[in-house]
Amino acid sequence: MTYDPRTLETLRADAAQIVARYPSARSALLPMLHLVQSVDGYVSPDGTAFCAETLELTAAEVSAVATFYSQFKRQPNGKYTLGVCVTSLCGVMGGDAIYERLSEYLAVGNDETTADGLFTLEKIECNAACDYAPVLMVNWEFFDNQTPSSAVQLVEDIRGSRAVRPSRGPDRLATFKEVSRVLAGFEDGHANEGPAAGQPSLEGVDLAARNLWAAPPLPAAGSVRATPATLEGDETK
């Protein structure tokens, strides 16, 4: 490993806190990978070696996990990851057009980083925000109801160091490294900021309330659970 002594000391102190949360050190690997990303901006060879040494794993075992999950980067990532949802609803609502516009504007393709190291562009398979389609995520924070032009403006605002606030969530947009540290389990003080859900997300709840709908009661303990026969009527009786 080539970490300087101060960085290595800080990493070891943070890693000790992470490992202490788990009954088995091996279980700490996912947050540990986020931790080294918060320092290097990706899961670097040094980060892989640090995780392996700390958790008494082989580098191959660490790499097997890091290559499985898309949030772990295997090459230097941009300061801001632009994740464009292109799945079904977002795609037909404009997600594909947003991705194509950003790709052209930034001159990068999927999972590529701009020459200045500021942006990485990604196609995302569902951001779980269909009620705000099409959505764009920046470092996993939501920017709802986007268009190609609003997405380009967002990029320009970030590039120009102008204040940018996600549609839901924290009051400010964190960098990729800052978010990686949060995902490693270290709070940044922004957890309770901003709305978590807006009216489109709550429409189903409001509709049920207006119509006095409620979930069916749970069966009494020991009672026979409903089956297709009991629901549709038992023809043998």
ChimeraX attribute file (.defattr): number of C-alpha atoms within 10 A of each C-alpha:
attribute: neighborCount
match mode: 1-to-1
recipient: residues
	/A:1	10
	/A:2	9
	/A:3	14
	/A:4	8
	/A:5	9
	/A:6	9
	/A:7	12
	/A:8	14
	/A:9	12
	/A:10	11
	/A:11	18
	/A:12	15
	/A:13	11
	/A:14	17
	/A:15	22
	/A:16	15
	/A:17	13
	/A:18	20
	/A:19	19
	/A:20	11
	/A:21	12
	/A:22	11
	/A:23	9
	/A:24	10
	/A:25	16
	/A:26	17
	/A:27	14
	/A:28	22
	/A:29	23
	/A:30	17
	/A:31	20
	/A:32	31
	/A:33	28
	/A:34	27
	/A:35	30
	/A:36	24
	/A:37	28
	/A:38	21
	/A:39	18
	/A:40	18
	/A:41	23
	/A:42	25
	/A:43	28
	/A:44	18
	/A:45	16
	/A:46	14
	/A:47	25
	/A:48	23
	/A:49	19
	/A:50	24
	/A:51	28
	/A:52	20
	/A:53	12
	/A:54	17
	/A:55	19
	/A:56	11
	/A:57	17
	/A:58	14
	/A:59	16
	/A:60	12
	/A:61	13
	/A:62	22
	/A:63	18
	/A:64	11
	/A:65	13
	/A:66	20
	/A:67	13
	/A:68	9
	/A:69	10
	/A:70	9
	/A:71	15
	/A:72	19
	/A:73	18
	/A:74	16
	/A:75	15
	/A:76	16
	/A:77	25
	/A:78	24
	/A:79	20
	/A:80	24
	/A:81	22
	/A:82	24
	/A:83	25
	/A:84	31
	/A:85	28
	/A:86	26
	/A:87	19
	/A:88	14
	/A:89	17
	/A:90	26
	/A:91	20
	/A:92	13
	/A:93	20
	/A:94	19
	/A:95	27
	/A:96	19
	/A:97	17
	/A:98	26
	/A:99	27
	/A:100	15
	/A:101	17
	/A:102	20
	/A:103	16
	/A:104	11
	/A:105	11
	/A:106	18
	/A:107	13
	/A:108	18
	/A:109	17
	/A:110	14
	/A:111	17
	/A:112	20
	/A:113	23
	/A:114	15
	/A:115	12
	/A:116	8
	/A:117	13
	/A:118	16
	/A:119	24
	/A:120	24
	/A:121	25
	/A:122	22
	/A:123	18
	/A:124	18
	/A:125	14
	/A:126	17
	/A:127	20
	/A:128	11
	/A:129	19
	/A:130	19
	/A:131	17
	/A:132	19
	/A:133	24
	/A:134	27
	/A:135	31
	/A:136	31
	/A:137	20
	/A:138	24
	/A:139	22
	/A:140	18
	/A:141	23
	/A:142	21
	/A:143	23
	/A:144	18
	/A:145	20
	/A:146	21
	/A:147	20
	/A:148	17
	/A:149	12
	/A:150	13
	/A:151	21
	/A:152	17
	/A:153	12
	/A:154	18
	/A:155	21
	/A:156	12
	/A:157	13
	/A:158	16
	/A:159	12
	/A:160	9
	/A:161	9
	/A:162	10
	/A:163	10
	/A:164	14
	/A:165	17
	/A:166	20
	/A:167	19
	/A:168	16
	/A:169	19
	/A:170	19
	/A:171	17
	/A:172	14
	/A:173	20
	/A:174	22
	/A:175	17
	/A:176	22
	/A:177	23
	/A:178	20
	/A:179	22
	/A:180	26
	/A:181	22
	/A:182	20
	/A:183	18
	/A:184	23
	/A:185	17
	/A:186	16
	/A:187	11
	/A:188	11
	/A:189	9
	/A:190	13
	/A:191	11
	/A:192	10
	/A:193	12
	/A:194	15
	/A:195	12
	/A:196	11
	/A:197	11
	/A:198	12
	/A:199	10
	/A:200	11
	/A:201	14
	/A:202	11
	/A:203	12
	/A:204	11
	/A:205	12
	/A:206	13
	/A:207	11
	/A:208	12
	/A:209	11
	/A:210	9
	/A:211	8
	/A:212	8
	/A:213	11
	/A:214	9
	/A:215	6
	/A:216	6
	/A:217	6
	/A:218	7
	/A:219	10
	/A:220	8
	/A:221	7
	/A:222	6
	/A:223	7
	/A:224	9
	/A:225	10
	/A:226	9
	/A:227	9
	/A:228	8
	/A:229	10
	/A:230	11
	/A:231	8
	/A:232	8
	/A:233	10
	/A:234	9
	/A:235	7
	/A:236	5
	/A:237	4
